[in-house]
């Protein structure tokens, strides 16, 4: 079953007097449980594509279907310079219930420790985990994630006390904590050395196989592409294969 489907999606940026088509009529599906990569050189449109899948960027045209929900159905995207408040609330709910995010710059909250950073998404509103787990089950789930990413002994440490690889492990656990079915990762190994990058990749592949969570990467890293079971190549905004 497709958890993500794009139909004829385009994104145009207005750069002063010039229009730049970052994504040009993209159509593809990503199935449940896949380890998928949006692959292409810098400037190819892969990060824009990932941001549209993540409901962060608004497409100019086309359909984005997330687990059967046609996100922008009934909205005139060509006339919408910004998302109306009612639709923005819908996007927020869809992000909480369907998506987790891993960023290359980690984006951890400096004043919170490891445990609190992982727990934080559960405090933001309804999600699969926050609505289905009791307080004790949430603690057990966070403990499981801490152990899985190898940070049980670092639970009380702040991000400034962690290495880059450890911070990315916290970011992975935080993305998983809501039990969202899809994890989106934007160049997750870009700011790591090769050893830590390889370990992070092995961890994400393991979680993909054991938890059946769908991972979608924006990357030009050949190692991620080699590990992926579905590669979507993009160049100059167009899907190549």
C-alpha positions in Angstrom: 0.0 0.0 0.0 1.3 3.5 -0.9 1.8 5.7 2.1 2.9 8.6 -0.1 1.8 9.4 -3.6 2.6 12.4 -5.7 0.6 13.2 -8.9 2.0 15.9 -11.3 3.5 18.0 -8.5 5.3 21.2 -9.4 7.0 23.9 -7.4 8.0 27.3 -8.8 10.0 30.0 -6.9 9.9 33.6 -8.0 13.5 35.0 -7.9 13.0 38.7 -8.6 12.0 38.7 -12.2 12.9 35.1 -12.9 10.8 32.0 -12.2 12.7 28.9 -11.1 10.9 25.6 -11.5 12.4 23.6 -8.6 10.1 20.6 -9.1 8.6 19.9 -12.5 5.5 17.6 -12.8 6.7 14.9 -10.3 4.7 11.7 -10.0 5.7 8.6 -7.9 4.6 6.4 -5.1 6.4 5.2 -1.9 5.1 2.0 -0.4 4.7 1.2 3.3 7.9 0.0 5.0 10.2 1.2 2.2 13.7 2.6 2.7 13.5 5.2 -0.1 15.9 7.9 -1.4 15.2 11.0 -3.3 18.6 11.2 -5.0 20.2 14.0 -7.1 23.0 16.6 -7.2 22.8 19.9 -5.3 20.1 22.1 -6.8 18.2 19.2 -8.3 15.0 19.8 -6.3 15.2 16.9 -3.9 15.0 18.9 -0.7 12.1 20.9 -2.1 10.4 17.6 -2.9 11.0 16.3 0.6 9.6 19.6 2.1 6.5 19.2 0.0 6.0 15.6 1.1 6.5 16.9 4.7 3.8 19.5 4.2 6.3 22.3 4.9 6.4 23.8 1.3 3.2 24.4 -0.6 3.2 23.0 -4.2 2.0 25.2 -7.1 0.1 22.4 -8.7 -0.6 18.7 -8.4 -1.7 16.3 -5.7 0.0 15.0 -2.5 -1.7 11.9 -1.1 -0.6 10.9 2.4 -2.0 7.5 3.5 -5.1 8.0 1.4 -5.7 11.6 2.3 -5.5 14.0 -0.7 -3.9 16.8 1.3 -4.8 19.8 -0.9 -8.1 18.5 -2.4 -10.4 21.5 -3.1 -7.7 24.1 -2.8 -6.7 26.2 -5.8 -2.9 25.9 -5.3 -2.1 28.3 -8.2 -4.0 31.2 -6.4 -2.8 30.3 -2.9 0.3 32.3 -2.0 0.0 31.0 1.5 -2.0 28.2 3.1 -5.3 29.4 4.6 -5.5 29.0 8.4 -8.1 26.2 8.2 -5.9 24.2 5.9 -2.8 25.0 7.9 -4.5 23.4 11.0 -5.2 20.3 8.9 -1.5 20.2 7.8 -0.4 20.4 11.4 -2.6 17.5 12.3 -1.4 15.4 9.4 2.2 16.1 10.3 1.7 15.0 13.9 -0.2 11.8 13.0 1.8 10.7 9.9 5.3 12.2 9.8 8.5 12.4 11.8 11.5 14.6 10.8 15.3 14.1 11.0 17.3 17.2 10.0 21.0 17.4 9.1 21.5 20.1 11.7 19.8 18.0 14.4 17.6 20.9 15.7 17.6 19.7 19.3 16.4 22.1 22.0 19.5 23.2 23.9 17.9 23.7 27.3 16.4 20.2 27.3 18.3 17.0 28.1 18.3 13.9 25.9 15.2 12.4 27.6 13.3 15.6 27.4 14.2 16.2 23.7 12.9 12.8 22.8 9.7 13.3 24.8 9.0 16.8 23.5 6.9 15.8 20.4 4.5 13.9 22.7 3.6 17.2 24.4 2.7 19.1 21.3 -0.7 17.5 20.6 -2.4 14.3 19.4 -0.2 11.7 17.7 -0.4 7.9 17.3 1.7 7.5 20.4 0.2 10.2 22.6 -3.4 9.0 22.0 -2.7 5.3 22.3 -0.2 5.0 25.1 -0.7 5.6 28.9 1.8 7.7 30.8 3.7 4.6 31.9 3.6 3.2 28.4 5.1 6.4 27.1 7.9 6.2 29.6 8.6 2.6 28.5 8.5 3.6 24.9 11.1 6.4 25.4 13.2 3.9 27.4 13.1 1.5 24.5 14.1 4.2 22.0 16.9 5.4 24.3 18.3 1.8 24.5 17.8 1.2 20.8 19.8 4.3 19.8 22.4 3.5 22.5 21.9 6.6 24.7 20.5 5.1 27.9 23.5 6.4 29.9 23.2 9.8 28.4 19.6 10.6 29.2 20.4 13.5 31.5 22.9 15.2 29.2 22.2 18.4 27.3 22.9 18.5 23.5 26.0 20.6 24.1 27.5 17.6 26.0 27.0 15.2 23.1 29.0 14.4 19.9 27.5 15.0 16.5 26.7 11.3 16.1 25.0 11.2 19.5 22.9 14.3 18.7 21.7 12.6 15.5 20.7 9.5 17.5 18.6 11.7 19.7 17.0 13.3 16.6 16.2 9.8 15.3 14.6 8.7 18.6 12.7 12.0 18.7 11.4 11.4 15.1 10.2 7.9 16.1 8.6 8.7 19.4 5.2 9.7 18.0 5.0 6.4 16.2 4.5 8.2 12.9 4.4 5.7 10.0 6.8 7.9 7.8 10.1 9.4 8.8 11.5 12.1 6.5 15.3 12.7 6.6 17.0 15.6 4.9 20.7 14.7 4.3 20.9 13.1 7.8 24.6 12.2 7.5 25.9 15.5 5.9 27.3 16.9 9.1 28.8 13.7 10.4 32.2 12.1 9.8 32.2 8.8 7.8 32.4 6.5 10.9 29.4 8.2 12.6 27.6 8.5 9.3 27.9 4.8 8.7 26.7 4.0 12.2 23.7 6.3 11.8 22.8 4.6 8.5 23.0 1.1 10.0 20.8 2.2 12.9 18.1 3.7 10.6 18.1 0.6 8.4 17.8 -1.6 11.4 14.8 0.5 12.7 13.2 0.4 9.2 13.4 -3.4 9.2 12.4 -4.0 12.8 9.7 -1.4 13.3 8.5 -1.4 9.6 8.7 2.4 9.6 8.9 4.0 6.2 12.0 6.1 5.7 12.3 8.7 2.9 15.7 10.5 2.5 16.7 13.5 0.5 20.4 12.7 -0.3 23.3 12.7 -2.7 25.1 10.2 -0.4 26.0 7.1 -2.4 25.9 5.0 0.8 22.3 5.9 1.5 21.4 5.2 -2.1 23.1 1.8 -2.0 21.1 0.9 1.2 17.8 2.0 -0.3 15.3 -0.4 -1.8 13.6 2.4 -3.7 15.6 5.2 -5.4 13.8 8.1 -7.0 16.4 10.1 -9.1 15.7 13.8 -9.7 17.7 16.2 -11.9 16.8 19.8 -12.7 13.4 19.3 -11.0 12.4 16.4 -13.1 12.0 12.7 -12.0 14.5 10.7 -14.1 13.5 7.2 -12.9 
